[in-house]
Amino acid sequence: MLTDNNLNHEVIIVGAGIAGIAASKILTKRDIPHIILEASNRMGGRARKAPDHFGSWFDLGCSYLHQGEINPFVEISQSLNTSVKRDMGDLFTLENTKLLINGICFSNKARKSIIEEDQIFKDKLSKAKYSPRDKALSYYLDMDSPYFPIFSNLLIGLNGVEPNLVSLKDFVSVKEGQDFIIESGLANLIEKWGSNLAVKFGSAVKEVSWTGNRVHVKTTNGEFNSKKLLITVSNGILSSNQIKFLPELPKYKAAAIRNLPMATLNKVCLCFRDRTFQKNQEGWYVVCGGDSETLISSVLSFEIRRSPKNHMIIFLGGKEANELELSPKKVLRRIRLMLSNTFGNDVLESITKLITSTWSLDEYSLGSYSYALPGKNKDRDLLKKNIKDTLFFAGEATEKNHYGTCHGAYFSGVSAANEIISKLKP
C-alpha cells in the first residue's frame, strides 16, 4: 500500500491537451505539486499544427474559436500577443455561404428554399428538445427534400458522424455563436500557453491502481504516485482499454465511455500560388454536383482563405473522413474533379502543397471529438463524475454544453482542477 512517504505528487494529470493544461494552470496558481504525463512528444492533444515543411500555421486539428464571445482563448491570445481575426464570425451562416452547383451559383429561388428549410429544421429542434424522448438528429430532417444532401453534409461536418447516430438533445445543448480565427495557428497558441508547465513526455499511462486516497500510475516512462488523478485523454483512448484500471472502472463509467464514442472530422488543406483567389472569393462554400439544383448527387464543403497564404480547407466527416484515411487517392481525385468543375482546370495547376489529417488513426486520440448516441446525452455528466474523490475526469466529452470544442476542454480542465482542490486535505 502507498503511504504519504512515497507520494511524490499531490495530483497527476494524464494528458497534455487543452483540458490537462488548463487544469495544470489552476493547480500551479495554488502551488499544488503535480505533473502532467503525456504519451506523445508534444503539447496540445487534438490541437496539432502541420509540420514546418507544409506550414506550421495550419491547424490539422481544432482551429476555430467557436462561441468567440465567451471563448477564453480570445483573452489568452491577447495575453500572448497573438492576433485573433474576428471579422468573419458569421462565416458559417447559410446567408453567407457560397452555394454552387456545377460551378454556378444557386438561383435566388433555390437559396430562399434552402434557408427556409433550414429554419423549419431549427424550429423542429427547438420544440423537440423539451420532449421527454431523445431521438436521432436525422429524424427531424426531411429526407425527401431535394436539398437533403446539403443539410446532411453540413451536419456531418459539425458532428463528424452521420446524423442518424447523433442524439438530438446532445446536439441542441450547444449554443451558437461567433467563430473567430487565429491565422498564425491555434496549436501554436496552445503550445506557447502551456510552455512553462511540468510535463513528462513519452509517458503513456498503462496501469492505474488506486485505493482510498492513493494512486499509483505505471507508464512507459516510469511509475508515479499521487493522492489524486485527473484523466483527460480522449474517449477513444479510454474505450480502447489502453489504460488498465485496478479496480476496474464502475459499470456506469464504462457505459458512459461507450455511449459517447469518437467522431472523425478530417481536413484536406490545399495551398495555392499567391493571388490564385481574390478577396471576394474568400469564405465558406458548399459546392454541389448533379443534374440540377433539385437533383444533387454530391456535396463538398470548404473554406477559402488568402492569409497567411492562399489556401483551401476541405472538411470531410463520418464515412467520408474514414474513406480519406483508407483510400486517400480516390478521395483526392473526387476533390480535384469537383474543384475543376467549380473553378476551372487552371486552379488545379495552381496547387503547390497538400496535407491531410487522419484523426481516427491517430494513436493518441483515435478520433476527433465525442458525440452522444441517441438517448445517451446525460452520460456526459456520468463521464465527468469523479470516483470516490480520487479519480477525476475532464476533456471535451465531459462538457454537455461545449463538447467537441477547445473551449469546452478548457472549461472542463478548470472545473476538474477546482474540484480536486476542494477535495485535497489541508
C-alpha positions as CSV (number, residue, x, y, z in Angstrom):
1,M,0.0,0.0,0.0
2,L,1.2,3.5,-0.7
3,T,2.0,5.8,2.1
4,D,2.5,9.6,2.4
5,N,6.2,9.0,2.4
6,N,6.3,7.8,-1.2
7,L,3.7,10.2,-2.6
8,N,5.8,12.5,-4.9
9,H,2.9,14.5,-6.3
10,E,-0.4,15.7,-4.9
11,V,-2.0,15.4,-8.3
12,I,-1.2,13.6,-11.5
13,I,-2.7,14.8,-14.8
14,V,-2.9,12.3,-17.6
15,G,-2.7,14.1,-20.9
16,A,-1.2,17.4,-22.0
17,G,-4.1,18.5,-24.2
18,I,-6.1,21.7,-23.5
19,A,-8.0,20.2,-20.6
20,G,-4.8,19.0,-18.9
21,I,-3.0,22.3,-19.5
22,A,-6.0,24.3,-18.1
23,A,-6.1,22.1,-15.0
24,S,-2.3,22.4,-14.5
25,K,-2.6,26.2,-14.7
26,I,-5.1,26.3,-11.9
27,L,-3.0,23.9,-9.7
28,T,0.1,25.9,-10.4
29,K,-1.6,29.1,-9.2
30,R,-2.4,27.3,-5.9
31,D,1.2,25.9,-5.6
32,I,-0.1,22.3,-5.6
33,P,2.6,19.9,-6.6
34,H,1.6,18.0,-9.7
35,I,2.9,16.6,-13.0
36,I,1.4,16.0,-16.4
37,L,2.0,12.7,-18.0
38,E,1.8,12.9,-21.8
39,A,2.1,9.8,-24.1
40,S,3.3,11.8,-27.2
41,N,6.2,14.2,-27.6
42,R,4.2,17.4,-27.8
43,M,1.7,19.7,-26.1
44,G,-1.8,20.3,-27.3
45,G,-3.6,17.0,-27.8
46,R,-6.1,17.5,-30.6
47,A,-4.7,21.0,-31.2
48,R,-2.0,20.0,-33.6
49,K,-0.1,22.0,-36.1
50,A,1.1,20.9,-39.6
51,P,4.8,20.2,-40.0
52,D,7.2,23.0,-40.9
53,H,7.6,21.9,-44.5
54,F,3.9,22.5,-45.1
55,G,3.5,25.5,-42.8
56,S,3.1,25.2,-39.1
57,W,0.5,28.0,-39.2
58,F,-2.0,25.4,-40.4
59,D,-4.1,23.5,-37.8
60,L,-4.6,19.8,-38.5
61,G,-6.9,19.7,-35.5
62,C,-9.1,22.2,-33.8
63,S,-8.7,25.7,-35.3
64,Y,-11.8,27.9,-34.9
65,L,-12.6,29.7,-31.7
66,H,-16.2,28.8,-31.5
67,Q,-18.5,31.0,-29.4
68,G,-15.9,33.7,-29.6
69,E,-18.0,35.9,-27.3
70,I,-17.2,33.6,-24.3
71,N,-14.2,31.7,-25.6
72,P,-11.3,32.0,-23.1
73,F,-8.7,31.7,-25.8
74,V,-9.6,35.1,-27.1
75,E,-8.3,36.6,-23.9
76,I,-5.4,34.1,-23.7
77,S,-4.4,35.0,-27.2
78,Q,-4.3,38.7,-26.3
79,S,-2.1,38.0,-23.3
80,L,0.3,36.2,-25.5
81,N,0.3,38.9,-28.3
82,T,-1.4,36.6,-30.8
83,S,-3.8,38.2,-33.2
84,V,-7.4,37.0,-33.5
85,K,-9.4,37.5,-36.7
86,R,-13.0,38.4,-35.7
87,D,-14.4,40.0,-38.9
88,M,-15.8,36.7,-40.2
89,G,-17.6,35.5,-37.1
90,D,-20.7,34.7,-39.0
91,L,-18.8,32.8,-41.7
92,F,-20.9,29.6,-41.4
93,T,-24.4,31.0,-41.6
94,L,-26.4,29.9,-44.6
95,E,-26.9,33.5,-45.6
96,N,-23.2,34.0,-46.0
97,T,-22.5,30.6,-47.5
98,K,-21.5,30.5,-51.2
99,L,-23.8,27.8,-52.6
100,L,-22.8,26.5,-56.1
101,I,-23.8,23.6,-58.3
102,N,-21.6,22.6,-61.3
103,G,-19.7,25.8,-60.8
104,I,-22.8,28.1,-61.0
105,C,-24.4,29.9,-58.1
106,F,-27.7,28.5,-56.9
107,S,-30.6,30.6,-58.1
108,N,-32.2,33.1,-55.6
109,K,-35.3,30.9,-55.5
110,A,-33.3,27.8,-54.5
111,R,-31.2,29.7,-51.9
112,K,-34.5,31.0,-50.4
113,S,-35.9,27.5,-50.3
114,I,-32.7,26.2,-48.6
115,I,-32.8,28.9,-46.0
116,E,-36.5,28.3,-45.3
117,E,-35.9,24.6,-44.9
118,D,-33.0,25.3,-42.5
119,Q,-35.3,27.4,-40.3
120,I,-38.0,24.7,-40.3
121,F,-35.3,22.2,-39.2
122,K,-34.2,24.5,-36.4
123,D,-37.8,25.1,-35.3
124,K,-38.3,21.3,-35.1
125,L,-35.2,21.0,-32.9
126,S,-36.3,23.8,-30.6
127,K,-39.6,22.1,-29.9
128,A,-38.1,18.6,-29.7
129,K,-35.5,19.5,-27.0
130,Y,-38.4,19.7,-24.5
131,S,-39.7,16.3,-25.4
132,P,-39.1,13.5,-22.8
133,R,-37.8,11.3,-25.6
134,D,-34.5,11.7,-27.3
135,K,-34.3,10.7,-31.0
136,A,-31.6,10.7,-33.6
137,L,-30.9,14.0,-35.3
138,S,-31.8,12.6,-38.7
139,Y,-35.4,12.1,-37.5
140,Y,-36.0,15.8,-37.9
141,L,-34.6,16.1,-41.4
142,D,-36.8,16.0,-44.5
143,M,-35.1,13.2,-46.3
144,D,-37.4,13.7,-49.3
145,S,-36.2,17.2,-49.8
146,P,-34.0,17.8,-52.9
147,Y,-31.7,19.7,-50.6
148,F,-31.2,16.9,-48.1
149,P,-27.7,16.2,-49.3
150,I,-26.7,19.7,-48.4
151,F,-28.1,19.5,-44.9
152,S,-26.7,16.1,-44.3
153,N,-23.2,17.2,-45.4
154,L,-23.3,20.3,-43.1
155,L,-24.4,18.2,-40.1
156,I,-21.8,15.6,-40.7
157,G,-19.2,18.4,-40.8
158,L,-20.5,19.7,-37.4
159,N,-20.7,16.3,-35.7
160,G,-18.0,14.3,-37.5
161,V,-20.6,11.5,-37.9
162,E,-23.8,10.8,-39.8
163,P,-26.9,12.4,-38.2
164,N,-28.7,9.1,-37.7
165,L,-26.2,8.3,-34.9
166,V,-26.4,11.6,-33.1
167,S,-28.5,12.5,-30.1
168,L,-30.9,15.4,-30.7
169,K,-30.8,16.5,-27.1
170,D,-27.0,16.5,-27.1
171,F,-26.8,18.4,-30.4
172,V,-29.2,21.2,-29.2
173,S,-27.3,21.6,-25.9
174,V,-24.6,23.5,-27.7
175,K,-25.4,27.2,-28.3
176,E,-24.4,29.0,-31.5
177,G,-22.1,32.0,-31.5
178,Q,-19.4,33.8,-33.4
179,D,-16.5,31.8,-34.9
180,F,-13.1,33.5,-34.7
181,I,-9.8,32.5,-36.3
182,I,-6.2,32.6,-35.3
183,E,-4.4,32.8,-38.6
184,S,-1.0,32.0,-37.1
185,G,-2.4,28.7,-35.8
186,L,-4.4,27.8,-32.7
187,A,-2.0,24.9,-32.0
188,N,0.9,27.4,-31.9
189,L,-1.0,29.4,-29.3
190,I,-1.7,26.3,-27.2
191,E,2.0,25.3,-27.3
192,K,3.0,28.8,-26.1
193,W,0.3,28.9,-23.5
194,G,1.5,25.6,-21.9
195,S,5.2,26.0,-22.4
196,N,6.1,26.6,-18.8
197,L,4.3,23.6,-17.3
198,A,5.8,20.4,-15.8
199,V,5.2,17.7,-18.5
200,K,6.8,14.3,-18.8
201,F,6.6,13.4,-22.5
202,G,6.7,9.9,-23.9
203,S,4.9,8.6,-20.8
204,A,1.9,6.6,-21.9
205,V,-0.2,5.5,-18.9
206,K,-0.6,1.7,-18.9
207,E,-2.0,1.0,-15.5
208,V,-3.7,2.9,-12.7
209,S,-4.1,1.3,-9.3
210,W,-5.8,3.1,-6.5
211,T,-7.2,2.6,-3.1
212,G,-8.7,5.3,-0.8
213,N,-6.8,8.5,-1.3
214,R,-3.8,6.9,-3.0
215,V,-3.0,6.4,-6.7
216,H,-0.2,4.5,-8.4
217,V,0.4,5.1,-12.1
218,K,2.6,2.9,-14.3
219,T,3.7,4.4,-17.6
220,T,6.1,3.6,-20.5
221,N,8.5,6.0,-18.8
222,G,8.4,5.2,-15.1
223,E,6.0,4.9,-12.2
224,F,4.4,7.8,-10.3
225,N,2.4,8.2,-7.1
226,S,-0.2,10.8,-6.1
227,K,-3.2,11.5,-4.0
228,K,-5.5,12.5,-6.9
229,L,-5.5,11.5,-10.6
230,L,-7.1,13.6,-13.3
231,I,-7.7,11.8,-16.6
232,T,-8.1,14.0,-19.7
233,V,-7.4,11.5,-22.5
234,S,-10.0,11.1,-25.3
235,N,-12.8,8.7,-25.1
236,G,-11.1,6.9,-28.0
237,I,-8.2,6.1,-25.7
238,L,-10.5,5.1,-22.8
239,S,-12.7,2.9,-24.9
240,S,-9.7,1.1,-26.4
241,N,-8.7,-0.1,-22.9
242,Q,-5.1,1.0,-23.3
243,I,-5.2,2.1,-19.6
244,K,-5.9,-0.7,-17.2
245,F,-7.7,0.3,-14.0
246,L,-7.3,-1.6,-10.7
247,P,-10.0,-1.9,-9.5
248,E,-12.0,-1.6,-12.8
249,L,-14.0,1.5,-13.5
250,P,-17.6,1.3,-12.3
251,K,-20.1,-0.1,-14.8
252,Y,-21.8,3.3,-15.2
253,K,-18.5,4.9,-16.1
254,A,-17.6,2.2,-18.7
255,A,-21.1,2.6,-20.2
256,A,-20.7,6.4,-20.4
257,I,-17.5,5.9,-22.3
258,R,-19.1,3.6,-24.8
259,N,-22.2,5.8,-25.2
260,L,-20.0,8.8,-26.1
261,P,-17.9,7.4,-29.0
262,M,-15.4,9.3,-31.1
263,A,-16.4,11.0,-34.3
264,T,-14.0,11.7,-37.1
265,L,-13.7,15.0,-38.9
266,N,-10.7,15.2,-41.2
267,K,-9.2,18.1,-43.2
268,V,-7.6,18.3,-46.6
269,C,-5.6,21.6,-46.9
270,L,-4.5,22.7,-50.4
271,C,-2.1,25.6,-50.7
272,F,-2.1,27.6,-53.9
273,R,0.1,30.1,-55.7
274,D,-0.2,33.7,-54.5
275,R,-3.2,35.6,-56.0
276,T,-5.0,32.4,-57.1
277,F,-8.0,33.7,-55.2
278,Q,-9.4,37.2,-55.0
279,K,-10.8,38.8,-51.8
280,N,-14.4,38.3,-52.9
281,Q,-13.7,34.5,-53.2
282,E,-12.8,34.2,-49.5
283,G,-15.4,32.5,-47.4
284,W,-17.4,29.3,-46.7
285,Y,-18.5,27.2,-49.7
286,V,-21.0,24.4,-50.2
287,V,-20.3,23.1,-53.7
288,C,-22.7,20.5,-55.3
289,G,-22.6,18.3,-58.3
290,G,-25.7,16.9,-60.0
291,D,-28.1,17.2,-62.9
292,S,-29.8,20.3,-61.5
293,E,-30.5,22.3,-58.3
294,T,-33.0,19.8,-57.3
295,L,-31.1,16.7,-58.4
296,I,-27.9,16.9,-56.2
297,S,-25.6,13.9,-56.3
298,S,-22.5,15.1,-54.4
299,V,-21.6,17.8,-51.9
300,L,-18.3,19.2,-50.8
301,S,-17.9,21.9,-48.2
302,F,-14.7,24.0,-47.6
303,E,-13.3,27.4,-46.7
304,I,-11.1,29.6,-48.8
305,R,-8.6,31.9,-47.1
306,R,-5.9,34.2,-48.5
307,S,-3.8,34.6,-45.3
308,P,-1.2,33.7,-44.4
309,K,-1.2,32.0,-47.8
310,N,-3.8,31.3,-50.4
311,H,-5.3,28.0,-49.2
312,M,-8.4,25.9,-49.1
313,I,-9.6,23.8,-46.1
314,I,-11.9,21.0,-47.1
315,F,-13.8,19.2,-44.4
316,L,-14.7,15.5,-44.5
317,G,-16.7,13.9,-41.7
318,G,-18.0,10.5,-40.8
319,K,-17.8,7.9,-43.6
320,E,-16.0,10.3,-45.9
321,A,-13.4,11.0,-43.2
322,N,-12.8,7.3,-42.9
323,E,-12.6,6.9,-46.6
324,L,-9.9,9.6,-46.8
325,E,-7.8,7.6,-44.4
326,L,-8.3,4.3,-46.2
327,S,-8.4,5.4,-49.8
328,P,-6.8,8.9,-50.0
329,K,-6.1,8.8,-53.7
330,K,-9.7,8.0,-54.5
331,V,-11.0,10.9,-52.3
332,L,-8.4,13.3,-53.7
333,R,-9.4,12.5,-57.3
334,R,-13.0,13.3,-56.4
335,I,-11.9,16.6,-54.8
336,R,-9.9,17.6,-57.8
337,L,-12.8,16.9,-60.1
338,M,-15.2,19.0,-58.0
339,L,-12.7,21.8,-57.9
340,S,-12.1,21.8,-61.6
341,N,-15.8,21.8,-62.3
342,T,-16.2,24.8,-59.9
343,F,-13.2,26.9,-60.6
344,G,-11.8,25.6,-63.9
345,N,-8.8,23.4,-64.6
346,D,-6.4,26.3,-64.0
347,V,-7.0,26.1,-60.3
348,L,-5.6,22.6,-60.2
349,E,-2.3,23.8,-61.8
350,S,-2.0,26.4,-59.0
351,I,-1.9,23.9,-56.2
352,T,1.6,24.0,-54.5
353,K,1.1,21.8,-51.5
354,L,-1.3,19.3,-49.9
355,I,-1.8,17.8,-46.5
356,T,-4.5,15.7,-44.9
357,S,-5.4,14.8,-41.3
358,T,-6.1,11.2,-40.1
359,W,-7.7,11.6,-36.7
360,S,-9.3,8.1,-36.3
361,L,-5.8,6.6,-37.0
362,D,-4.0,9.0,-34.5
363,E,-2.7,6.7,-31.8
364,Y,-3.1,9.4,-29.1
365,S,-6.7,10.3,-29.7
366,L,-8.4,7.6,-32.0
367,G,-10.8,10.2,-33.3
368,S,-11.6,13.9,-33.4
369,Y,-14.2,14.5,-30.7
370,S,-17.1,12.9,-29.0
371,Y,-20.8,12.6,-29.8
372,A,-23.6,11.1,-27.8
373,L,-25.7,8.2,-29.1
374,P,-29.5,8.9,-29.2
375,G,-30.8,8.6,-25.6
376,K,-27.4,8.9,-24.1
377,N,-26.8,12.6,-23.8
378,K,-26.9,12.5,-20.0
379,D,-23.9,10.3,-20.0
380,R,-21.7,13.3,-20.2
381,D,-22.5,14.0,-16.6
382,L,-21.7,10.4,-15.7
383,L,-18.4,10.6,-17.5
384,K,-17.5,13.8,-15.6
385,K,-18.4,12.4,-12.2
386,N,-15.4,11.6,-10.0
387,I,-14.8,8.2,-8.4
388,K,-14.6,8.3,-4.6
389,D,-12.9,11.7,-4.7
390,T,-9.8,10.1,-6.1
391,L,-10.1,9.6,-9.8
392,F,-11.3,12.7,-11.8
393,F,-12.2,13.1,-15.4
394,A,-12.0,16.1,-17.8
395,G,-12.0,16.8,-21.6
396,E,-14.4,17.9,-24.2
397,A,-16.5,14.8,-23.8
398,T,-17.4,15.8,-20.2
399,E,-18.9,19.1,-21.3
400,K,-22.5,18.8,-22.2
401,N,-22.9,22.5,-23.3
402,H,-19.5,22.8,-25.0
403,Y,-18.5,19.3,-26.1
404,G,-16.3,18.9,-29.2
405,T,-14.6,22.3,-28.7
406,C,-11.3,23.6,-27.4
407,H,-13.1,26.0,-25.0
408,G,-15.2,23.0,-23.8
409,A,-11.9,21.2,-23.0
410,Y,-10.7,24.3,-21.2
411,F,-13.8,24.7,-19.1
412,S,-13.6,21.0,-18.1
413,G,-10.0,21.3,-17.0
414,V,-10.6,24.3,-14.9
415,S,-13.7,22.7,-13.3
416,A,-11.9,19.4,-12.5
417,A,-8.9,21.3,-11.0
418,N,-11.1,23.3,-8.7
419,E,-13.0,20.2,-7.7
420,I,-9.7,18.4,-6.9
421,I,-8.5,21.3,-4.8
422,S,-11.7,21.2,-2.8
423,K,-11.1,17.5,-2.1
424,L,-7.4,17.8,-1.1
425,K,-7.0,17.9,2.7
426,P,-5.1,20.9,4.1
